[in-house]
Amino acid sequence: MLGGSWQRGALSAALVLAAAGVASLPAPSTAAVRSPHTAAPHTVAALATAPDSASIVIPHNARTQGYQTRRVSLAQGGTLSAVNFDTIEHTVTADATGSNGLPLFDTDVPPNSTVNVPVGKLASGTYHFHCFFHPQVMTGTLVISGGSGGVKPVPPKFEQPLVLPPVLTKANLRIPIKVANVRVLPHGATTRMWTFAGSYPGPTIVRPAGKDTKITFVNQLPSSAGSLTMHLHGDHHSSANDGQPTTHLIPHGHSRTYDFPLTDGGKPERAASLWYHDHRMMRTGRDVWMGLEGMFLIHDAHEQSLPLPKGRFDIPLMISSRTFTADNQLTDPFPAHPTMQLTGPAAPPDDSTIGKQFLANGRFAPFLRVSTHRYRLRLVNGSNFTPYDFVLSDGRPFVQVGTGNGLLPKPVVRQDILLGPAQRADVVIDFHRELNKRILLESQPRNDTTSSRAIGTPSVAIMQFRVAYNSTKDASRIPATLQAAPKLVAPTKITKTWTFDVAGDKTTGSNWTVNGKPFDPNRVDLKVPLGSTQTWKLHNASPITHFIHIHEEQWHTVSRDGKAPPAWERGLEDTWKLDPGETVTVAARFTDHTGVFMIHCHMLDHEDHGLMAQFQVVRPSRSSASRPVPATFLPALFGTTSRGAPAGILATMSALLGGPTVHRVAPLPKSRRWMCGPRTKHAARRPVARPI
């Protein structure tokens, strides 16, 4: 359905409500989740009144009102039509799938048109359906009766093993960016993809924290691909090495070396599950869709000391969605000459590129043979647009031990885990006492919101765990405590509010905006003093969910809609879900690096169509001494004794000056110590403010 026609309404604002093949029905509990991809339709008694033809009516504003016809009866072999009175495109898509993972019926219904839905070969039974673009609101039921035989739902066969990407561990790496043929679908031709070093996902880079890592990327793609860039998502590094969308690019036939010290504030970063991907302006969606993404794991001594699963029991797992042509090639839903402002049915807020088939580490419906042991999964949502609400088919829980940016303070037991594009979760699954069982990693329709405008999640089986071996020993366990978040006192005063919205209309052109403006690479929207601690507010004023990513620092979630964040958001983060109307407050201390960095939506169509802005970290000017002084500079202004100034004094001075509470004190050279200690010949010298 995506194929070339993806451009079709590619995603009615919708997906405002949902992403790929989402089922419907009011928020089911985990135990009651429907699995249409695996369950055959139940037989219904033949109805003498079942007609030979029927219609599904799609009214105006269907994305908020739903189908007008929500239950349809039809005799087997009859004709089903769909009539769309709306001004945007919708679909009639079956929840149930065949063994190839595709819906049993999936029909595009353009605005103000009538089309036939091919259901004539289906067996008698009950089939739930939805709009591919708005599955959380637009749902219905088709009952087919009479006759015998016919096509029935078939679960995926899980025919190919899960593949783990190659692992690279050296401090100096050279990675070609090239075209390669990748085995994605189990049968037929391989898929031609753009890759890092010939694999999809690219190699998993594994490095110790604090050890400088240099990666040289060589652009060997066809010249038509243009220049590229590379962003190490979630890491702390310089502006020049951040994967800038318009500068520091890698032209065709050239290379560029990125330097990642893996330090923060002069100390090794924490262990984390990062990932890397292209970040070219207005081309990020295309380049990631074609295959340019991979995983990057950082280890540290503390994490290694914990008894979490290690080695072959530690699995990096990237989940993504793609759509393929009949000969197994990727569809190309992207314009040859992209712009941020679009017209027509696919213009914001209805822009989105969603895959119809779901991949785990680049393979459709793979299986992994496991033993009766605990396993650690580093879940990464590498999709362009689709969020997932992950569950296990037998109802067992996940134990989340970390985000993508490091360990949580304490493990959190979760029955389901919602991850949007770019979000990660570090989880442990326990397969003890499950020998010979087969357990599915699935996505269910999300049930954490009552908003009809919140984007939904697909109902799909992604991969299978086959508990095939009996483990004689498992020394792993999950500690009661993991790692406290770094200390940070977030200022109560909001330094900056970032509001995400849409501007314009589909006739004259619409685009996404941040604080009323679409992205302009020549504009900086905020200057941040190096060494300062700031609190930012993120607010979604638009009619669709966003997943907002901030570059550069290690971010703390202060609150969600004015309340304390849930337990799984109390570690470090870099990407947050913002349903329509939601507000999230975050804070960070800006250390080490000056320069320009990004804040943007990681639903890549939104990013490419304007939902991105820039902030610049700058060295404080000397004239700042005449303005209210941030607390982080107080030690430099007031000095310390040889034993250090009492924190209470500095906190009081900070409050008087309007700055945040001091949380770090740096001693000055002896020649600049004054005020708190004995007077010396240097006492009259006022030291120059310096960041710490």
Secondary structure, DSSP 8 states (H G I E B T S, - for coil): --TGGGGTT-S-TTTTT--TT---SS---GGG---TTT---------TT--SEEEEEE-TTHHHH--S--EEEEETT-EEEEEE-SSS-EEEEES-B-TTS-BS-EEEE-TTEEEEE--TTB-SEEEEEE-SSSTTT-EEEEEEESS---B--------EE-----EE--SEEEEEEEEEEE--SSSSS-EEEEEETTBSSEEEEEEETT--EEEEEEE-S-GGG--B--EEET----GGGS--SSSS-B-TT-EEEEEE--EETTEE---EEEEEE---TTTHHHHHHTT-EEEEEEE-HHHHHS-S--GGGEEEEEEEEE-B-TTS-B---S-SS--SSB-STTSTTS-----SEEEETTEESEEEEEESSEEEEEEEE--SS--EEEEETT---EEEEEETTEEEEEEEEES-EEE-TT-EEEEEEE-TT-TT-EEEEEE----S---TTS-----EEEEEEEEEE--S-------S-----------SS-SEEEEEEEEEETTTEEEEEETTB---TT---EEEETT-EEEEEEEE-SSS-EEEEE-SS-EEEEEETTB---GGGSSEESEEEE-TT-EEEEEEE--S--EEEEEEESSHHHHHTT-EEEEEEE---GGGGGS---GGGHHHHH---TT---HHHHHHHHHHHT-----------GGG--SSS---TTTT--------
